[in-house]
Amino acid sequence: MSQKIIIFDFDGVIADGLPALGKIYNEIAGRYNLKQVNFEALRDLTSREIVKRIDLPFYKLPFFIREVKKRFRSEINSIKTFAGMKETLFELKNRGCQLGIITSNSKENVKEFLKNNEIDFFDFLYSDTNLFGKKRKIKNLLRKLKVDSKNIIFVGDETRDIEAAKKSGVISAAVTWGANSKNTLEKQNPDFIIEKPEELIKILV
């Protein structure tokens, strides 16, 4: 079997950081003329519908994201992996998989988290401030590694992750414990729906 390359989104897939991100959003929302949001109530919306609902002007987005990342750094020491994820990552690594992360969070935050949780063995890490820029990162990776797209699995928790995987031609695996609900994810027809981290191991067979 050819070596599998598994790319993970970070927040909502590996790191249980969505509550912290929601708290940060609501703390700074007023400064950007945004309404407070109950993110649990948004789980049934697609990524694009959430962006539209929040209604943050495009020109403010880079400043908003930068502030969220900066504040997230102060929360990083209290954030843990989802139950079963750490063990799954070790098993995937032991099976010879190449593991990577593509995230909208900062490299500094992710590296600190990986170190704190003793899982700092990923082969690559890419950060992009563009919320819908993961397709470009995946395609760049395909060119760099010169591998068949069907040997790459992109694991995400949002509809935008499924969209990025499909447009890049890689396998899409959507986890149900993150930002979007299972029902919302299923409507996007990912290749796999993952309800527990250990199910990632089964899709390699």
GULUM-238900 format. One record per atom (N, C-alpha, C): x, y, z. Coordinates in pm, whole numbers, plus 32768, in hexadecimal, padded with zeros to 4 digits. Layout:
# GULUM-238900
      X      Y      Z
      X      Y      Z
...
This chain:
# GULUM-238900
      X      Y      Z
   8054   7F89   8000
   8000   8000   8000
   8058   807C   8000
   803A   80DE   7FAD
   8085   815A   7FA8
   8074   81A5   802C
   80DB   81F2   804F
   80D5   823F   80CA
   8062   82A3   80C4
   8013   82A5   812E
   7FA6   8304   8137
   7FD6   8386   8177
   7FA9   83F3   813F
   7FC5   8476   8178
   7F41   84AB   81AF
   7F3F   84C4   8230
   7EC4   84F1   8271
   7ED7   8581   82A0
   7E85   85D9   8267
   7E8A   8667   828A
   7E16   8684   82E8
   7E34   86C4   8356
   7DCE   86E7   83B9
   7DB7   877D   83BD
   7D38   87A3   83C9
   7D1A   8828   83FA
   7D3D   8824   848F
   7D4A   8896   84CD
   7D77   889A   8559
   7D03   88AC   85BB
   7CCA   8925   85BE
   7C5D   8942   861C
   7BE1   88F2   85F8
   7BAA   88AC   8659
   7B31   885E   8642
   7B4B   87D3   860D
   7BC9   87B3   85F2
   7BEC   872C   85C3
   7C4F   86EC   8624
   7CC3   872C   8635
   7D26   86FD   8695
   7D12   8743   871C
   7D0B   87C6   8718
   7D02   8817   8792
   7C72   883A   87B3
   7C4F   8827   8831
   7BC9   884A   8860
   7BC9   88DE   8886
   7BE0   8932   881F
   7BF0   89C0   8837
   7B7B   8A16   8810
   7B0F   89D8   87DE
   7A9E   8A28   87AF
   7A5B   8A78   881F
   7A4B   8A41   8899
   7A12   8A93   8904
   7A66   8B10   8921
   7AE9   8B01   891F
   7B41   8B74   8936
   7B34   8BDA   88C5
   7B2D   8BAA   8849
   7B1D   8C05   87D8
   7A97   8C4E   87DE
   7A2F   8C07   8808
   79AC   8C46   8816
   79AD   8CB1   8881
   79F1   8C96   88F0
   79FB   8CF9   895C
   7A47   8D75   892D
   7AB6   8D5E   88E7
   7B05   8DCE   88B3
   7AB4   8E22   8851
   7A6C   8DDE   87F8
   7A19   8E25   8796
   79B8   8E83   87DE
   7971   8E4E   8840
   790C   8EA0   8884
   794A   8F0F   88D8
   79C6   8EFC   8907
   7A09   8F63   8954
   7A2D   8FDD   88FD
   7A4E   8FC3   8880
   7A7B   9032   882B
   7A13   905C   87C3
   79A2   9017   87BF
   793D   9031   8757
   7911   90C3   8754
   78FD   90FF   87CA
   78CC   9187   87D0
   7927   91EC   878D
   79A9   91D3   8792
   7A09   9230   8756
   7A02   922F   86BE
   79C9   91C5   8687
   79BB   91BA   85F5
   7929   91C9   85CA
   78D7   91FB   8626
   7848   920D   860B
   7802   918C   85E5
   782A   9120   8627
   77EE   909E   860F
   7797   9076   8686
   7732   9027   866B
   76DC   8FF5   86D6
   771E   8F7C   8717
   76FE   8F68   8797
   772D   8EEF   87DC
   76EA   8E76   879C
   7731   8E06   879B
   7702   8D90   8753
   7709   8D15   87AD
   76A2   8CC3   87A7
   76A5   8C3E   87E5
   76CF   8BDC   8777
   774D   8BB2   8779
   7781   8B64   870B
   7743   8AD8   8703
   7711   8AA6   8772
   76CE   8A25   876D
   7652   8A2D   8714
   7614   8AA2   8710
   759D   8AB6   86BE
   75BE   8AC2   862A
   763F   8ACE   8608
   7668   8ADD   857D
   7698   8A5A   853F
   7695   89EE   858A
   76D0   8971   855A
   7689   8938   84DF
   760B   895E   84CC
   75C0   892B   8459
   75CD   8984   83DE
   761F   89EC   83E6
   7638   8A43   8373
   76BC   8A1C   8330
   76C5   8A2F   82AD
   7744   8A18   8269
   77A7   8A87   828E
   7826   8A70   826E
   788D   8AD5   828C
   786A   8B5B   824C
   783E   8B57   81CF
   781D   8BD4   8189
   77A2   8C18   81C7
   7743   8BC9   81F4
   76CC   8C03   8235
   76F1   8C43   82BB
   7751   8C06   8303
   777E   8C3F   8383
   77C2   8CC5   836C
   7819   8CCB   8308
   785E   8D49   82E9
   77F7   8DB5   82C6
   7792   8D8E   827A
   7729   8DED   8253
   76D8   8E19   82CD
   76BB   8DBA   8327
   766D   8DDB   839E
   76B8   8E3A   83FB
   773B   8E24   8409
   778B   8E7A   845F
   7794   8F06   8424
   7799   8F0F   839F
   7794   8F8F   8358
   7808   8FEC   837C
   7880   8FB4   837C
   78F8   9005   8394
   792A   903C   830E
   7935   90C0   8300
   7965   90F9   8282
   79EC   90BF   825B
   79FC   90A3   81DA
   7A74   9060   81A9
   7AF4   90A9   81D1
   7AF1   912E   81CC
   7B6C   917A   81E7
   7B95   9170   827A
   7B36   914D   82D2
   7B56   913F   8360
   7B88   90B2   8383
   7B73   9053   8329
   7B8F   8FC7   8348
   7C20   8FAD   8372
   7C85   8FDF   832A
   7D10   8FC4   8354
   7D2F   8FF6   83E1
   7CFA   906C   8405
   7D12   90A4   848A
   7CCC   9050   84F5
   7C54   9024   84D4
   7C05   8FD3   8531
   7C4C   8F4D   854A
   7C76   8F0A   84E0
   7CB8   8E89   84EC
   7D3B   8E97   853A
   7D86   8F02   851F
   7E05   8F18   8566
   7DEE   8F26   85FC
   7D85   8F6E   8622
   7D6A   8F81   86B0
   7D3C   8EFF   86F1
   7CEA   8EB3   86AB
   7CBD   8E32   86E1
   7D34   8DD6   86FA
   7D90   8DCD   869A
   7E06   8D77   86A9
   7E5B   8DA4   8720
   7E6B   8E27   872E
   7EBD   8E5C   879B
   7E80   8E39   8822
   7DFD   8E49   882E
   7DBA   8E29   88AC
   7DB6   8D93   88C6
   7DAE   8D46   885B
   7DAA   8CB4   8868
   7E2B   8C81   88A9
   7E9A   8CC9   8890
   7F1A   8C9E   88C9
   7F14   8C97   8962
   7EC9   8CF1   899F
   7EBF   8CF1   8A31
   7E6A   8C7F   8A66
   7E1D   8C3E   8A0C
   7DC8   8BCD   8A34
   7E0A   8B46   8A17
   7E77   8B48   89CC
   7EAC   8ACD   8992
   7ED4   8A64   89F9
   7F03   8A90   8A6D
   7F32   8A30   8AD2
   7EC1   89E0   8B11
   7E47   8A10   8B06
   7DD4   89CB   8B43
   7D88   8974   8ADE
   7DB1   8978   8A60
   7D68   892F   89F7
   7DA6   88A5   89E3
   7D51   8840   89DB
   7D7E   87B6   89CC
   7D4E   877B   8948
   7D7E   8704   892A
   7D4C   86BB   88B6
   7CC3   8683   88D6
   7C76   8665   886D
   7BF8   861D   8881
   7C16   858F   88B1
   7BBB   8556   88FC
   7BCD   84CF   8931
   7BE9   846C   88C1
   7C53   8420   88D0
   7C77   83BA   886E
   7CCF   83EA   87FD
   7CDE   846D   87EC
   7D2A   84A2   877C
   7DC0   8488   878D
   7DF3   849D   8804
   7E83   848C   881C
   7EAE   83FD   87FC
   7E61   839D   882C
   7E81   8310   8813
   7E78   82EE   877F
   7E15   8329   873C
   7E03   8312   86AD
   7E79   8348   865D
   7EA7   83BF   8681
   7F1A   83FA   863C
   7F96   83A5   864C
   7FAE   8371   86C4
   8021   8319   86DB
   8016   829B   8686
   7F9D   8262   867D
   7F89   81E9   862E
   7F9F   8203   8599
   7F6C   8272   8568
   7F80   8295   84DB
   8014   82A8   84BC
   805A   82E8   8518
   80EB   82FD   8506
   8134   8278   8507
   810F   8220   8561
   814E   819C   856A
   8135   8148   84EE
   80C6   8163   84AA
   80A6   8119   842F
   80EC   8154   83B4
   813D   81B9   83CB
   818C   81F1   835D
   8149   8260   8310
   80DA   8296   8344
   8097   8304   82FF
   80E6   8385   830F
   80E3   83D7   82A8
   811C   845D   82B2
   80AC   84B9   82E1
   80C3   8505   834A
   805B   8557   8387
   807B   85EC   8379
   8014   8638   8359
   8026   86C8   834B
   7FAC   8714   837C
   7FBC   8797   8387
   7F50   87EF   83B3
   7F47   8866   8354
   7ECC   8886   832B
   7EB0   8902   82E4
   7E44   894A   8336
   7E62   89C4   835F
   7E0A   8A08   83BE
   7E00   8A9E   83A2
   7D95   8AD9   83D4
   7D87   8B6A   83D2
   7DC1   8BA8   8450
   7DE6   8B54   84B0
   7E26   8B84   852A
   7EB8   8BA2   850C
   7F00   8BDC   856B
   7F8C   8BFF   8554
   7FE7   8B88   856D
   8059   8B86   8529
   80BC   8B1C   853F
   80EA   8B1B   85D1
   80FC   8B91   860A
   812C   8B9B   8693
   80CA   8B58   86F5
   8049   8B72   86E2
   7FE5   8B35   8739
   7FE4   8A9D   872A
   7FE8   8A6F   86AE
   7FE2   89E0   8694
   805D   8999   86CB
   80D2   89D0   86B3
   814D   8991   86E4
   814E   8988   877C
   8120   89F2   87BE
   811A   89F1   8851
   80BA   8985   8882
   8047   897A   883F
   7FE4   8913   8865
   801E   8887   8852
   805D   886E   87E0
   8094   87EA   87C4
   80FE   87C4   882B
   8150   8824   8850
   81B7   880C   88B5
   8178   87EF   893D
   8115   8840   8965
   80D3   882E   89E6
   8091   87A5   89F2
   805B   8774   8982
   8011   86F6   8984
   8065   867F   8956
   80E7   8697   8945
   8147   862D   8924
   8124   85E4   88A3
   80FA   8632   883F
   80DE   85F8   87BA
   8124   864C   874F
   819A   867E   8770
   81E3   86D4   8712
   823A   8682   86B3
   81F6   8626   866A
   823C   85D0   860B
   8203   85DB   857D
   81BC   8648   8562
   8182   865A   84DD
   81EF   867A   8478
   81DA   864D   83FD
   8240   865D   8394
   823C   86E7   8354
   81C8   8728   8356
   81BF   87AF   831E
   814A   87FA   835E
   8154   887E   835A
   80EF   88D6   8392
   80E5   8953   833C
   806B   896D   8309
   8053   89E4   82B9
   7FE5   8A37   82F9
   7FF9   8ABB   82FB
   7F95   8B17   8330
   7F6C   8B77   82C2
   7EEB   8B99   82BD
   7EB8   8BF4   8257
   7E4A   8C49   8294
   7E55   8CCD   8287
   7DEE   8D25   82BF
   7D6F   8D26   826C
   7D77   8CF6   81F0
   7D01   8CF0   819A
   7CA8   8C7B   81C8
   7C30   8C9B   81F5
   7BD6   8C33   8229
   7BB5   8BC9   81C1
   7BBC   8BEF   8142
   7B9C   8B90   80D7
   7C17   8B75   8080
   7C8E   8B79   80BF
   7D0A   8B69   8074
   7D4A   8AE0   807D
   7D05   8A80   80BA
   7D42   89FC   80CF
   7D54   89AE   804C
   7CFC   89C7   7FEC
   7D0B   8984   7F6B
   7D93   89A4   7F2D
   7DB8   8A21   7F32
   7E39   8A4A   7EF9
   7EAD   8A07   7F41
   7EA4   89FE   7FC5
   7F0E   89BE   8012
   7F1A   8929   7FF1
   7EA8   88E8   7FE1
   7EAA   8859   7FBF
   7EE5   8844   7F34
   7EBE   8897   7ED5
   7EF2   8889   7E4D
   7F89   88A3   7E49
   7FB7   8904   7E97
   8046   891E   7E9F
   8090   88A6   7ED8
   8052   8866   7F3A
   808E   87EF   7F78
   8096   877C   7F13
   802D   876C   7EC5
   802C   8704   7E5E
   80A0   8716   7DFC
   80B5   8792   7DD3
   8123   87AF   7D76
   81AB   8796   7DB8
   81B5   87BE   7E36
   8235   87B0   7E7D
   8259   871E   7E94
   81F9   86CE   7EBE
   8214   8643   7EE1
   820E   85E4   7E69
   81CD   8614   7DFD
   81C1   85C3   7D83
   8183   853A   7DA0
   8111   853E   7DE2
   80CB   84C3   7E06
   8041   84C2   7DC7
   800A   844A   7DBE
   7F82   8438   7D8C
   7F21   8474   7DF3
   7EC5   84C5   7DC4
   7E66   8506   7E20
   7E13   84A2   7E6F
   7E03   842A   7E3B
   7DB3   83C5   7E80
   7DFE   8384   7EF3
   7E7B   83AB   7F06
   7EC5   837D   7F7C
   7EC5   83E6   7FEB
   7E78   8451   7FD5
   7E6F   84BB   8039
   7DE1   84C3   8070
   7DD7   84C7   80F3
   7D57   84D6   8139
   7D59   855B   8183
   7CF5   85AE   816C
   7CEA   862D   81B5
   7C7B   861F   821B
   7C9E   862F   829A
   7C40   861D   8309
   7C17   86A6   833F
   7B97   86C6   8334
   7B67   8747   8362
   7AE3   873D   83AC
   7AB7   87AD   83E4
   7A3A   87AE   8431
   79D4   880F   83F9
   79F5   884E   8386
   799B   88B2   834D
   7980   8894   82BA
   7913   88CE   8289
   78F1   88B8   81FC
   795D   88F1   81A0
   79A0   895D   81CC
   7A0A   8996   8177
   7A80   8935   8169
   7A94   88DC   81CC
   7AFE   8878   81C3
   7ADB   880E   815B
   7A5D   87E5   8159
   7A2F   8785   80F4
   7A3C   87C2   8069
   7A14   883F   805F
   7A1D   8887   7FDF
   7AAD   888D   7FAE
   7B0A   88AC   8008
   7B98   88B5   7FE3
   7BCD   882E   7FB5
   7BA7   87C3   7FFA
   7BD4   873D   7FD6
   7BA0   8715   7F4C
   7B1F   872C   7F34
   7AE3   8707   7EB4
   7B22   8754   7E40
   7B37   87D5   7E53
   7B70   8827   7DE7
   7C02   8807   7DCE
   7C43   87C9   7E31
   7CCF   87A3   7E22
   7CDF   8714   7DF0
   7C70   86C8   7DF1
   7C75   863E   7DC2
   7CA5   85DB   7E29
   7CAE   8605   7EAA
   7CDB   85A9   7F11
   7C62   856E   7F5A
   7C7A   8508   7FAB
   7C10   84C6   7FF6
   7BE5   8520   806A
   7B62   852E   807C
   7B2E   8583   80E7
   7AF7   852E   8159
   7B21   854E   81D3
   7AEC   850D   824B
   7ABB   857A   82A9
   7A3B   8576   82CB
   79FE   85DF   831C
   79DF   85A9   83A8
   7A13   85ED   840E
   79FA   85C3   8498
   7981   860B   84D0
   7938   85C4   8527
   78B8   85FA   8556
   78C0   8641   85DC
   793A   864A   8616
   7946   8687   869A
   7973   8719   8695
   7977   8755   861F
   79AA   87DD   8611
   7940   8846   85F7
   7960   88A2   859D
   790C   8919   8588
   7885   88FA   8548
   7883   889F   84E7
   7806   8880   84A1
   77CA   87FD   84D0
   7746   87F6   84CE
   76FF   877D   84F9
   770E   870E   8491
   76F3   8694   84BC
   76F8   8621   8462
   7699   8634   83ED
   7621   8664   8409
   75BD   8678   83A1
   75EF   86DA   8336
   762C   8748   8362
   765F   87AC   8304
   76D1   8774   82B1
   7729   8729   82F1
   779B   86EE   82AB
   776D   8687   8243
   770C   8635   8268
   76DC   85CD   820D
   76A3   8607   818C
   7667   867C   8195
   762E   86BC   811E
   7698   86E2   80B7
   7717   86EB   80E4
   7785   870D   808A
   77C6   8691   804C
   7793   861C   8070
   77C2   859C   8037
   7859   8585   8042
   7890   858A   80BC
   791E   8568   80CB
   7932   84D3   80AF
   79AD   84AC   8097
   79C9   841D   807F
   79B2   83CB   80FE
   79D0   8407   8171
   79BD   83C2   81F1
   7985   8422   8258
   792A   83ED   82AC
   78FE   8433   8324
   793F   83EB   839A
   7984   8437   83EE
   79CE   83FE   845F
   798C   842C   84E1
   795D   83CC   8531
   7918   83EF   85AD
   7970   83DE   8629
   79DD   8394   861B
   7A3F   8384   8687
   7ACA   8384   8648
   7B2F   83BE   868A
   7BB5   83C5   864E
   7BEB   833F   861E
   7BD2   82D5   8669
   7C0B   8253   8643
   7BD3   821E   85BF
   7B63   8255   8592
   7B2D   822B   8510
   7B88   8256   849C
   7BE0   82B6   84B5
   7C40   82DE   844E
   7C9C   826B   8428
   7CB9   8216   8487
   7D13   81A5   846C
   7CD0   8142   840D
   7C4C   8131   841C
   7C04   80CF   83CB
   7C02   80F5   8337
   7C01   8176   8318
   7BF6   819E   828B
   7C79   8188   8240
   7CE3   8164   8288
   7D62   8146   8246
   7D64   80B8   820F
   7D0A   8063   8243
   7D09   7FD5   821B
   7CD2   7FC6   818E
